[in-house]
Amino acid sequence: MTQETKTEIIQSLNEADLREKVLIPLFTKMGFIDPILHHHANEKGKDIILKEIDTKFSKTYYLSVVVKAGDVTGSSSGSSSYFALINQIKQSLNEPYKHIYELKEVFVDQVIIVISGKFLPTSLESIYGTLKAERLDKSIREPLDINKLLRLIDEHFSEYWDEYNNETKALVEQRNYLLNNLGKLSKVLFPDIKDQELFLQKVSRSDYEIELFPYKSVRKYIANIGYKSINIDEVDDFFTDPSISNGYADIKKYFFEIKEKAKKTLYEIDEVVEILKAILEEKNPEKAVELTMDLESYVGGGYGRNFQFSTNDIEQQEEFYYGLKEYRNKKEHLIEQKALEFYNQLFDIVAEKTEKELKNFYNEHPKEDKDTWLGFLLTLDLKSQELIELKYYKFQETPKIIQEDSKFGRASKEIERMSIINSTQIKVEIAINNYGFWKDEEYTNEMKAKTFLWHYQKAFEKMFLEMTGLSEE
C-alpha cells in the first residue's frame, strides 16, 4: 500500500474513528498503559488518557492526547486554529480529572498532540511560543502530524492496513454477491433482456443518483443565497452574551466563519451542478464522458486533483456543538434563577474595576515578582439582587507546589484560588506574574491588563454559577 493511499485512509476518518479505531490500539501497542477514551462534553481538553510507568523510580506519569482531524492553521480562531488547540492543551494540563480505574483526581504531566493533517506555517511556533510564556511548552510530549502518525502505525500497528484491506475486500465481495442475486431476480421480474440490464444499471448507480437529486434541487437557492452579503450580527440574541463563556470560541465570530465557508462551498456546488445537469441532458456518450472528466476536477477523493469539492470546512463541528451546549446550559440556568440581569451587571462591574486594578498591579510589580497576589472579595445579596461591596487587596505568599517534580521538568503550582466564603461572598485570588505573555516586550501594561482580565472574569462566572446552584461537575 502506498503512502498516498495510507494518507487518504487516515484523512478520511472523522475524529471519533481516529480516536477509537486507530489511536487507542496504537498507543496500547506502543506500550502505554490503560488508554482510556475520555472524549465528552466535560472532557477538560483530554480526548484520550494514558499512563506510563517509570520502572526505575516506580513512578506513574499521566498523559493526555489531544486529537484533531485535518490541518492546524496559524489562525487565532476556528476549530482548526492553533488557538483552539492551545485552549485544549492548557485545559488538559491545568484541570485535574477523575481517573475511572483509580477513582482519584490526577493531574496530567504531558500532552501528546495528534492531527491527521499537517501543522501549517506558524502554527507550531505559535503553540510553543504561547505555552512558553506560561512555562507549559515542555509539557508537550510530541506533536504528531500525518507523516509521523503513519510512521508509528507502520512500526507498531501495521496490521491496521491489513484490516482495512480485508474490510474493503469483504465489502466488494458483498457487493458482487448482491448484484449477482439481483441479476437472478431481474430475470424473474423482467422477461426482456434490455429491461433486465436497465434494472441492474439503476441499482448499481443508485448511490450516485440519490446524491445527485439533492444537488439539482439546490440550484434554486444559489441565486438567492450564494451572493448574499453575510452580516456577523445575524445571530440569535440568545447567543450574544459576552459574559457567559463556553470554553470553545467566540460564538458570534465563529458562527460567521461557518457561514462564510458555507457560502464558498455553495459557489463550488453551483459549478458541480452545472456539469451534472449537462451529463443528465447529454445524448452523445462521448461528450458525456468528457463531462465526467470535467467533474473529476471537482468531486471525489483522487490524489493530485486540481480541486476536490469538500464540505470538511463546515463539517465536524462537534466541539463547537459542546461549546454551544455549555453556553445554553449556563444561560438557561441564570434565566431559571431569575439572575441573568443581575449577573450581567456584576460581570460588567467586576470587569471594569478589575482591569483598573490589573493596570496598577503591572505598573507597580515587575514580572520577576512571583509572590504578590491580587484578590477581590465580592459581597452581594442574591435575594434582593444587590451588590453590597467589591473590595480589592494584595498580599505576599509563595505559591504552593501542588504536584512535585516531574521527569518532564515541570512542577505545578497553586497560582489561582477561588471560593464561596458564604451565601453572600465570593473570593478570587491570583498570583498574577506566574503567568506570562508571548513576546512580553510588545505588551504595554494596559494591554496586559486587558488580556489577563479573563482569568478573573472566568473565576467570577464559575463562582456565581456555583453560588446559584450550577456546578461544572
C-alpha positions as CSV (number, residue, x, y, z in Angstrom):
1,M,0.0,0.0,0.0
2,T,1.4,3.4,-1.0
3,Q,1.9,6.3,1.4
4,E,-0.6,8.3,-0.6
5,T,-3.2,5.6,-0.1
6,K,-2.4,5.4,3.6
7,T,-2.7,9.2,3.9
8,E,-6.1,9.1,2.2
9,I,-7.4,6.3,4.5
10,I,-6.4,8.2,7.7
11,Q,-7.6,11.6,6.5
12,S,-11.0,10.1,5.5
13,L,-11.6,9.2,9.2
14,N,-13.6,11.5,11.4
15,E,-12.2,12.4,14.9
16,A,-14.3,9.7,16.6
17,D,-13.0,6.9,14.3
18,L,-9.4,8.3,14.5
19,R,-9.5,8.1,18.3
20,E,-11.2,4.7,18.7
21,K,-10.1,2.7,15.7
22,V,-6.5,4.0,15.3
23,L,-5.1,5.8,18.3
24,I,-6.3,3.7,21.3
25,P,-5.0,0.4,19.8
26,L,-1.8,2.2,18.5
27,F,-0.9,3.6,21.9
28,T,-1.6,0.2,23.5
29,K,0.8,-1.5,21.1
30,M,3.4,1.3,21.8
31,G,3.4,0.2,25.4
32,F,1.3,2.9,27.1
33,I,-0.9,1.6,29.9
34,D,-4.7,1.8,30.1
35,P,-5.5,4.1,27.2
36,I,-9.0,5.5,28.1
37,L,-11.4,7.3,25.7
38,H,-12.2,10.5,27.6
39,H,-13.9,12.5,24.9
40,H,-17.2,14.1,26.1
41,A,-18.8,17.4,26.8
42,N,-16.8,18.0,30.1
43,E,-13.6,16.4,28.9
44,K,-11.4,19.4,30.0
45,G,-9.2,19.1,27.0
46,K,-8.5,15.4,27.3
47,D,-9.6,13.2,24.3
48,I,-7.6,10.2,25.4
49,I,-5.9,9.4,28.8
50,L,-2.7,7.3,29.0
51,K,-0.4,6.1,31.7
52,E,3.4,5.5,31.6
53,I,5.4,3.8,34.4
54,D,8.9,4.8,35.2
55,T,10.2,1.4,36.5
56,K,13.5,2.8,37.7
57,F,11.8,5.1,40.2
58,S,8.4,3.4,40.5
59,K,6.5,6.5,39.4
60,T,3.4,6.8,37.3
61,Y,3.0,9.6,34.8
62,Y,-0.3,10.6,33.2
63,L,-0.5,11.8,29.7
64,S,-3.5,13.1,27.7
65,V,-3.9,13.0,23.9
66,V,-5.5,16.0,22.1
67,V,-6.9,14.8,18.7
68,K,-7.8,16.9,15.7
69,A,-8.9,15.8,12.3
70,G,-7.3,17.8,9.4
71,D,-4.7,20.5,9.4
72,V,-3.9,23.0,12.2
73,T,-3.6,26.6,10.9
74,G,-1.7,29.7,12.2
75,S,-5.1,31.4,12.6
76,S,-6.3,32.5,16.0
77,S,-9.9,31.4,15.6
78,G,-11.9,28.5,14.4
79,S,-11.8,24.7,15.1
80,S,-8.7,24.2,13.1
81,S,-6.8,27.1,14.6
82,Y,-3.7,26.8,16.8
83,F,-5.6,28.9,19.4
84,A,-8.3,26.2,19.8
85,L,-5.6,23.7,20.2
86,I,-3.8,25.8,22.9
87,N,-7.0,26.1,24.9
88,Q,-7.4,22.3,24.9
89,I,-3.8,21.8,25.9
90,K,-4.0,24.3,28.8
91,Q,-7.3,22.8,30.0
92,S,-5.7,19.4,29.8
93,L,-2.7,20.4,32.0
94,N,-4.4,22.8,34.4
95,E,-7.6,21.0,35.3
96,P,-7.4,17.5,37.0
97,Y,-9.7,14.7,36.1
98,K,-11.1,11.7,38.0
99,H,-9.4,8.5,36.7
100,I,-12.1,5.9,36.1
101,Y,-9.9,3.0,37.2
102,E,-8.1,4.6,40.2
103,L,-11.1,6.6,41.4
104,K,-9.0,9.6,42.3
105,E,-8.3,13.1,40.8
106,V,-5.0,13.3,39.0
107,F,-3.1,16.0,37.0
108,V,-1.8,15.4,33.5
109,D,2.0,15.5,33.2
110,Q,2.3,15.9,29.5
111,V,0.2,16.2,26.3
112,I,0.5,14.4,23.0
113,I,-0.9,16.3,20.1
114,V,-2.2,14.2,17.2
115,I,-3.6,15.6,13.9
116,S,-4.5,13.8,10.7
117,G,-3.3,16.7,8.6
118,K,-0.3,19.0,8.8
119,F,0.8,21.8,11.0
120,L,0.6,24.7,8.6
121,P,3.1,27.6,8.7
122,T,3.5,29.4,12.1
123,S,1.0,27.1,13.9
124,L,3.6,25.0,15.8
125,E,5.7,28.1,16.5
126,S,2.6,29.9,17.9
127,I,1.7,26.9,20.1
128,Y,5.1,26.6,21.6
129,G,5.6,30.3,21.9
130,T,2.3,30.9,23.7
131,L,2.8,27.9,26.0
132,K,6.4,29.0,26.8
133,A,5.1,32.3,28.1
134,E,3.2,30.3,30.7
135,R,6.0,27.8,31.2
136,L,4.0,25.0,29.7
137,D,6.0,24.4,26.5
138,K,8.0,21.4,28.0
139,S,4.7,19.7,28.7
140,I,4.2,18.8,25.1
141,R,5.4,15.3,24.8
142,E,5.2,15.0,21.0
143,P,3.3,16.8,18.2
144,L,2.2,14.1,15.7
145,D,1.2,15.1,12.2
146,I,0.1,12.8,9.4
147,N,3.6,11.8,8.4
148,K,4.7,10.9,12.0
149,L,1.4,9.2,12.6
150,L,1.8,7.0,9.5
151,R,5.4,6.0,10.6
152,L,4.1,5.0,14.1
153,I,1.3,2.9,12.5
154,D,3.7,1.2,10.2
155,E,6.0,0.4,13.1
156,H,3.6,-0.6,15.8
157,F,0.2,-1.2,14.2
158,S,0.9,-2.3,10.7
159,E,-2.0,-4.9,10.9
160,Y,-4.4,-1.9,10.7
161,W,-3.6,-1.6,6.9
162,D,-4.4,-5.4,6.5
163,E,-7.6,-4.9,8.4
164,Y,-8.6,-2.0,6.1
165,N,-7.8,-4.1,3.0
166,N,-9.7,-7.1,4.4
167,E,-12.7,-4.9,5.2
168,T,-12.6,-3.3,1.7
169,K,-12.3,-6.8,0.1
170,A,-15.3,-8.0,2.1
171,L,-17.4,-5.1,1.0
172,V,-16.6,-5.7,-2.6
173,E,-17.4,-9.4,-2.2
174,Q,-20.7,-8.5,-0.6
175,R,-21.5,-6.0,-3.3
176,N,-20.7,-8.6,-6.1
177,Y,-22.8,-11.2,-4.2
178,L,-25.7,-8.8,-4.0
179,L,-25.5,-7.8,-7.7
180,N,-25.3,-11.5,-8.7
181,N,-28.5,-12.2,-6.8
182,L,-30.2,-9.1,-8.2
183,G,-29.2,-10.3,-11.6
184,K,-31.1,-13.6,-11.0
185,L,-34.1,-11.6,-9.5
186,S,-34.2,-9.3,-12.6
187,K,-34.7,-12.4,-14.8
188,V,-37.8,-13.2,-12.8
189,L,-39.1,-9.6,-12.8
190,F,-38.4,-8.6,-16.4
191,P,-38.7,-11.0,-19.4
192,D,-36.9,-8.6,-21.7
193,I,-33.1,-8.6,-21.6
194,K,-32.9,-4.8,-22.1
195,D,-35.2,-4.2,-19.1
196,Q,-33.0,-6.6,-17.0
197,E,-29.9,-4.6,-18.0
198,L,-31.6,-1.3,-17.3
199,F,-32.7,-2.5,-13.8
200,L,-29.2,-3.6,-12.9
201,Q,-27.7,-0.3,-14.2
202,K,-30.1,1.7,-12.0
203,V,-29.4,-0.5,-8.9
204,S,-25.6,-0.3,-9.4
205,R,-25.8,3.5,-9.8
206,S,-28.4,4.1,-7.1
207,D,-26.0,5.6,-4.6
208,Y,-24.9,8.3,-7.1
209,E,-28.5,9.1,-8.1
210,I,-29.5,9.5,-4.5
211,E,-26.7,12.1,-4.1
212,L,-27.4,13.9,-7.3
213,F,-31.1,14.8,-6.9
214,P,-30.5,17.0,-3.8
215,Y,-27.9,18.9,-5.8
216,K,-30.5,19.6,-8.6
217,S,-32.9,21.0,-6.0
218,V,-30.2,23.2,-4.6
219,R,-29.9,25.3,-7.7
220,K,-33.0,27.4,-7.0
221,Y,-31.3,28.6,-3.8
222,I,-27.9,29.5,-5.2
223,A,-29.1,32.8,-6.9
224,N,-30.8,33.9,-3.6
225,I,-28.1,32.8,-1.1
226,G,-24.9,32.4,-3.0
227,Y,-24.2,36.1,-3.4
228,K,-25.9,37.2,-0.3
229,S,-23.9,39.6,2.0
230,I,-23.4,37.9,5.3
231,N,-23.5,40.0,8.4
232,I,-21.7,39.0,11.6
233,D,-24.6,40.3,13.7
234,E,-27.0,37.9,12.1
235,V,-27.2,35.6,15.1
236,D,-29.9,34.8,17.6
237,D,-29.8,37.2,20.6
238,F,-29.8,34.3,23.0
239,F,-26.2,33.5,22.0
240,T,-24.7,37.0,22.2
241,D,-24.0,37.4,25.9
242,P,-20.2,38.1,26.2
243,S,-20.4,37.5,30.0
244,I,-21.1,33.8,29.5
245,S,-18.2,31.6,28.5
246,N,-18.3,28.4,26.5
247,G,-14.8,27.0,26.6
248,Y,-14.5,26.9,22.8
249,A,-14.9,30.0,20.7
250,D,-16.3,33.5,20.3
251,I,-19.8,32.3,19.2
252,K,-20.7,35.2,17.0
253,K,-17.3,35.3,15.2
254,Y,-17.1,31.6,14.8
255,F,-20.7,31.3,13.5
256,F,-19.9,34.0,11.0
257,E,-16.9,32.0,9.8
258,I,-19.0,28.9,9.3
259,K,-21.4,30.9,7.2
260,E,-18.5,32.3,5.1
261,K,-17.3,28.7,4.5
262,A,-20.8,27.5,3.6
263,K,-21.1,30.4,1.1
264,K,-17.8,29.4,-0.5
265,T,-19.0,25.8,-0.7
266,L,-22.2,26.9,-2.3
267,Y,-20.3,28.6,-5.1
268,E,-18.4,25.3,-5.7
269,I,-21.7,23.3,-5.7
270,D,-23.0,25.7,-8.4
271,E,-20.2,24.6,-10.8
272,V,-20.7,21.0,-10.0
273,V,-24.5,21.1,-10.5
274,E,-24.0,22.6,-14.0
275,I,-21.8,19.7,-15.0
276,L,-24.2,17.1,-13.5
277,K,-27.1,18.7,-15.2
278,A,-25.2,18.6,-18.6
279,I,-24.4,14.9,-18.1
280,L,-28.1,14.1,-17.4
281,E,-29.2,16.0,-20.5
282,E,-26.4,14.8,-22.9
283,K,-27.4,12.4,-25.6
284,N,-23.9,11.9,-27.0
285,P,-22.0,9.4,-24.9
286,E,-18.6,10.7,-25.9
287,K,-19.5,14.2,-24.7
288,A,-20.9,12.8,-21.5
289,V,-17.6,11.0,-20.8
290,E,-15.8,14.3,-21.4
291,L,-18.1,15.9,-18.9
292,T,-17.4,13.2,-16.3
293,M,-13.7,14.0,-16.7
294,D,-14.5,17.7,-16.0
295,L,-16.4,16.5,-12.9
296,E,-13.3,14.7,-11.6
297,S,-11.7,18.1,-11.1
298,Y,-14.2,19.0,-8.5
299,V,-15.5,15.9,-6.7
300,G,-14.1,12.8,-5.2
301,G,-11.0,11.8,-3.3
302,G,-8.5,11.1,-6.1
303,Y,-4.9,12.0,-5.3
304,G,-3.4,15.0,-7.1
305,R,-6.6,16.6,-8.5
306,N,-6.7,20.3,-9.1
307,F,-9.5,20.8,-6.7
308,Q,-11.6,18.5,-4.6
309,F,-15.1,19.5,-3.7
310,S,-15.4,19.1,0.1
311,T,-17.6,20.2,3.0
312,N,-14.9,19.4,5.6
313,D,-14.6,23.1,6.5
314,I,-18.2,23.2,7.7
315,E,-18.5,19.6,8.9
316,Q,-17.0,18.2,12.2
317,Q,-18.4,20.9,14.4
318,E,-18.7,18.5,17.4
319,E,-16.6,20.7,19.7
320,F,-18.5,23.9,18.7
321,Y,-21.7,21.9,19.5
322,Y,-20.4,21.2,23.0
323,G,-19.4,24.8,23.4
324,L,-23.0,26.0,22.4
325,K,-24.4,23.4,24.8
326,E,-22.3,24.7,27.7
327,Y,-23.3,28.2,26.9
328,R,-27.0,27.3,26.7
329,N,-26.8,25.3,30.0
330,K,-25.3,28.3,31.8
331,K,-27.7,30.9,30.4
332,E,-30.9,28.9,30.9
333,H,-29.8,28.3,34.5
334,L,-29.4,32.0,35.1
335,I,-32.8,32.7,33.4
336,E,-34.4,30.0,35.5
337,Q,-32.9,31.5,38.7
338,K,-34.1,35.0,37.5
339,A,-30.5,36.1,37.9
340,L,-29.3,36.8,34.4
341,E,-29.7,40.6,34.5
342,F,-28.1,40.8,38.0
343,Y,-25.2,38.5,36.8
344,N,-24.6,40.7,33.7
345,Q,-24.5,43.9,35.9
346,L,-22.0,42.3,38.3
347,F,-19.9,40.9,35.4
348,D,-19.6,44.4,33.9
349,I,-18.7,46.0,37.3
350,V,-16.1,43.3,38.0
351,A,-14.6,43.7,34.5
352,E,-14.3,47.4,34.7
353,K,-12.8,47.6,38.2
354,T,-10.5,44.6,37.8
355,E,-9.0,46.0,34.6
356,K,-8.0,49.2,36.5
357,E,-6.6,47.1,39.4
358,L,-4.6,45.0,37.0
359,K,-3.1,48.0,35.2
360,N,-2.0,49.4,38.6
361,F,-0.6,46.0,39.5
362,Y,1.6,45.8,36.4
363,N,2.8,49.4,36.9
364,E,3.9,48.5,40.4
365,H,5.1,44.9,40.2
366,P,7.8,43.7,37.7
367,K,7.4,40.3,36.1
368,E,10.1,38.9,38.4
369,D,7.7,39.4,41.4
370,K,6.0,36.0,41.5
371,D,4.8,36.1,45.2
372,T,2.4,39.1,45.1
373,W,-1.3,38.1,44.7
374,L,-4.2,40.4,43.7
375,G,-7.5,39.3,45.0
376,F,-11.1,40.6,45.4
377,L,-13.9,39.9,47.8
378,L,-17.3,40.4,46.4
379,T,-20.2,40.7,48.8
380,L,-23.8,40.5,47.3
381,D,-27.3,39.8,48.3
382,L,-28.8,37.3,45.8
383,K,-32.4,37.7,47.2
384,S,-32.5,41.4,46.7
385,Q,-30.0,41.3,43.8
386,E,-27.8,43.9,45.2
387,L,-24.1,44.4,45.2
388,I,-23.0,45.3,48.7
389,E,-19.2,45.7,48.3
390,L,-16.4,44.9,45.9
391,K,-13.1,45.1,47.7
392,Y,-9.6,44.6,46.2
393,Y,-6.4,43.7,48.1
394,K,-2.9,42.5,47.6
395,F,-0.7,40.2,49.7
396,Q,2.6,38.3,49.7
397,E,2.6,34.5,49.5
398,T,4.9,32.0,47.7
399,P,2.6,29.7,45.6
400,K,2.4,26.2,46.9
401,I,3.5,23.3,44.9
402,I,0.6,21.0,44.3
403,Q,2.4,18.5,42.1
404,E,6.0,17.6,42.9
405,D,8.9,17.5,40.4
406,S,8.4,15.5,37.3
407,K,10.8,13.8,34.9
408,F,9.4,16.3,32.3
409,G,10.9,19.2,34.2
410,R,7.6,20.8,35.3
411,A,6.1,21.2,38.8
412,S,2.5,22.5,39.1
413,K,1.9,25.4,41.5
414,E,-1.3,26.8,43.0
415,I,-1.4,30.3,41.4
416,E,-5.2,30.8,41.3
417,R,-7.7,30.4,44.1
418,M,-11.4,31.0,44.1
419,S,-14.1,30.1,46.7
420,I,-17.5,30.9,48.0
421,I,-17.0,32.1,51.6
422,N,-20.7,32.0,52.5
423,S,-24.0,32.6,50.8
424,T,-23.1,36.3,50.2
425,Q,-19.4,36.3,49.4
426,I,-17.1,35.3,46.5
427,K,-13.3,35.4,46.8
428,V,-10.9,35.2,43.9
429,E,-7.1,35.4,44.3
430,I,-4.4,35.1,41.6
431,A,-0.5,35.3,41.8
432,I,-0.5,37.2,38.5
433,N,3.1,37.3,37.5
434,N,3.3,33.5,37.4
435,Y,1.5,33.9,34.1
436,G,3.5,35.3,31.2
437,F,2.9,36.8,27.8
438,W,4.2,35.6,24.4
439,K,6.5,38.4,23.2
440,D,6.2,40.2,26.6
441,E,8.1,43.2,25.5
442,E,5.4,44.1,22.9
443,Y,2.8,44.5,25.6
444,T,2.1,47.7,27.4
445,N,0.8,47.4,31.0
446,E,-2.7,48.5,29.7
447,M,-2.6,45.7,27.1
448,K,-1.6,43.2,29.7
449,A,-4.5,44.2,31.9
450,K,-7.0,43.8,29.1
451,T,-5.5,40.4,28.1
452,F,-5.3,39.0,31.6
453,L,-8.7,40.2,32.7
454,W,-10.5,37.0,31.5
455,H,-8.8,35.0,34.4
456,Y,-10.8,37.0,36.9
457,Q,-14.0,37.0,34.7
458,K,-13.9,33.3,34.3
459,A,-13.4,32.8,38.1
460,F,-16.3,35.1,38.9
461,E,-18.5,33.4,36.4
462,K,-17.7,29.9,37.9
463,M,-18.3,31.0,41.5
464,F,-21.5,32.9,40.7
465,L,-23.0,29.9,38.9
466,E,-21.9,27.6,41.7
467,M,-23.5,30.0,44.3
468,T,-26.8,29.9,42.4
469,G,-26.7,26.1,42.1
470,L,-24.9,25.2,38.9
471,S,-21.6,23.3,39.3
472,E,-19.3,22.5,36.4
473,E,-19.2,18.9,37.5
